[in-house]
């Protein structure tokens, strides 16, 4: 389900020689991709940003035993960044997130099932290194026609 972003339309941060530069077009941004493409590294850079920006909350497999589900359901006006979504998000949470119009999500995983996303809502990381800096952006997974 396409809902316009409710928290931010872009997210930018820098960590040493890495730059994250995401344009967010929908309320749910799903990042898929093979192992080794930088997804978990980007998650860690966004975790650092969350320390400074209290509207960002990050969860990954280390939070499986914490009450992250309740925290998400009680929140308003937050950007949730969820890594290892295939582990953390059961069907009920995916359904909740797909209908949540009060928060925004960047979800990193392999399986977007249950989030009511169209194929063009599933993105991958692209990286480009220039002058010793690696810049991560988001690109569609659909082949160009």
C-alpha positions as CSV (number, residue, x, y, z in Angstrom):
1,X,0.0,0.0,0.0
2,X,1.5,3.3,-1.1
3,X,1.4,6.0,1.6
4,X,3.6,9.1,1.3
5,X,6.4,9.4,3.8
6,X,5.2,10.7,7.1
7,X,8.5,11.3,8.8
8,X,11.1,12.2,6.1
9,X,11.6,12.1,2.3
10,X,15.4,11.6,2.5
11,X,17.9,10.2,4.9
12,X,21.6,11.2,4.8
13,X,24.4,10.3,7.0
14,X,28.2,9.8,6.9
15,X,30.5,7.4,8.6
16,X,34.2,7.7,7.9
17,X,34.5,7.1,4.2
18,X,30.9,5.9,3.7
19,X,27.9,8.0,2.8
20,X,24.2,6.9,3.0
21,X,22.0,9.0,0.7
22,X,18.4,7.6,0.5
23,X,15.4,9.2,-1.2
24,X,12.3,7.8,0.4
25,X,9.1,7.9,-1.8
26,X,6.8,5.7,0.3
27,X,6.0,5.1,3.9
28,X,7.6,1.6,3.6
29,X,11.0,1.3,1.9
30,X,11.9,-2.4,1.6
31,X,15.6,-3.1,0.9
32,X,16.4,-6.6,-0.5
33,X,19.6,-7.9,-1.8
34,X,22.2,-10.6,-1.7
35,X,24.6,-11.1,1.2
36,X,27.7,-8.9,1.1
37,X,26.0,-5.9,-0.6
38,X,26.3,-3.6,2.4
39,X,22.8,-3.9,3.9
40,X,24.1,-4.6,7.4
41,X,26.8,-2.0,7.2
42,X,24.2,0.6,6.1
43,X,22.0,-0.5,9.1
44,X,24.9,0.2,11.5
45,X,25.5,3.7,10.0
46,X,21.8,4.4,10.4
47,X,22.0,3.1,14.0
48,X,24.6,5.8,14.7
49,X,22.3,8.4,13.2
50,X,19.5,7.2,15.5
51,X,21.6,8.1,18.5
52,X,21.5,11.8,17.4
53,X,18.0,11.8,15.9
54,X,15.3,10.6,18.4
55,X,12.7,10.2,15.7
56,X,14.6,7.2,14.4
57,X,14.4,3.8,16.1
58,X,16.5,0.8,15.0
59,X,15.8,-2.9,15.5
60,X,17.6,-6.1,14.4
61,X,18.0,-9.7,15.4
62,X,19.6,-8.7,18.7
63,X,16.2,-7.3,19.7
64,X,14.2,-10.5,19.2
65,X,13.6,-10.9,22.9
66,X,12.8,-7.3,23.6
67,X,9.4,-5.7,23.4
68,X,10.0,-4.0,20.0
69,X,6.6,-5.0,18.7
70,X,4.8,-3.1,21.4
71,X,7.2,-0.1,21.0
72,X,6.3,0.0,17.3
73,X,2.6,-0.2,18.0
74,X,2.7,2.6,20.6
75,X,4.8,5.0,18.5
76,X,3.8,8.0,16.4
77,X,5.9,10.0,14.1
78,X,8.9,7.6,14.1
79,X,11.1,6.2,11.4
80,X,11.7,2.5,12.2
81,X,14.7,0.9,10.6
82,X,14.4,-2.9,10.8
83,X,17.3,-5.2,9.8
84,X,16.8,-9.0,9.6
85,X,13.1,-8.5,9.0
86,X,12.7,-12.1,8.1
87,X,13.5,-13.0,11.7
88,X,11.8,-10.1,13.5
89,X,8.6,-9.6,11.6
90,X,5.9,-12.2,11.9
91,X,2.7,-12.1,9.8
92,X,0.8,-10.0,12.3
93,X,3.5,-7.4,12.5
94,X,3.8,-7.2,8.7
95,X,0.1,-6.7,8.5
96,X,0.3,-4.0,11.2
97,X,3.1,-2.2,9.5
98,X,1.4,-2.3,6.1
99,X,-1.5,-0.3,7.5
100,X,0.4,2.0,9.8
101,X,-0.1,5.6,8.6
102,X,1.5,7.2,11.6
103,X,5.1,5.9,11.3
104,X,7.6,5.3,8.5
105,X,9.7,2.2,7.9
106,X,12.9,1.1,6.2
107,X,12.9,-2.6,6.3
108,X,15.9,-4.7,5.3
109,X,15.2,-8.4,4.5
110,X,14.7,-10.9,1.8
111,X,10.9,-11.6,2.0
112,X,8.5,-8.6,1.6
113,X,5.4,-10.8,1.9
114,X,2.6,-9.4,3.9
115,X,3.7,-5.7,3.5
116,X,1.3,-5.0,0.6
117,X,4.2,-3.8,-1.6
118,X,4.3,-3.6,-5.4
119,X,7.4,-4.9,-7.2
120,X,8.6,-1.3,-7.7
121,X,8.5,-0.8,-3.9
122,X,11.3,-3.4,-3.4
123,X,14.7,-1.7,-3.7
124,X,18.3,-2.7,-3.6
125,X,21.4,-0.9,-2.5
126,X,23.6,0.6,-5.1
127,X,27.1,1.7,-4.2
128,X,29.6,4.0,-6.0
129,X,33.1,4.8,-4.8
130,X,34.5,8.2,-5.8
131,X,37.6,9.9,-4.3
132,X,37.8,7.2,-1.6
133,X,34.2,7.6,-0.4
134,X,31.6,4.9,-1.0
135,X,28.1,6.3,-1.4
136,X,25.0,4.1,-0.9
137,X,21.8,4.9,-2.6
138,X,18.6,2.9,-3.4
139,X,17.6,1.6,-6.8
140,X,14.7,-0.4,-8.1
141,X,14.9,-4.2,-8.6
142,X,13.0,-4.2,-11.8
143,X,15.1,-4.5,-15.0
144,X,15.1,-1.4,-17.2
145,X,12.8,-1.8,-20.3
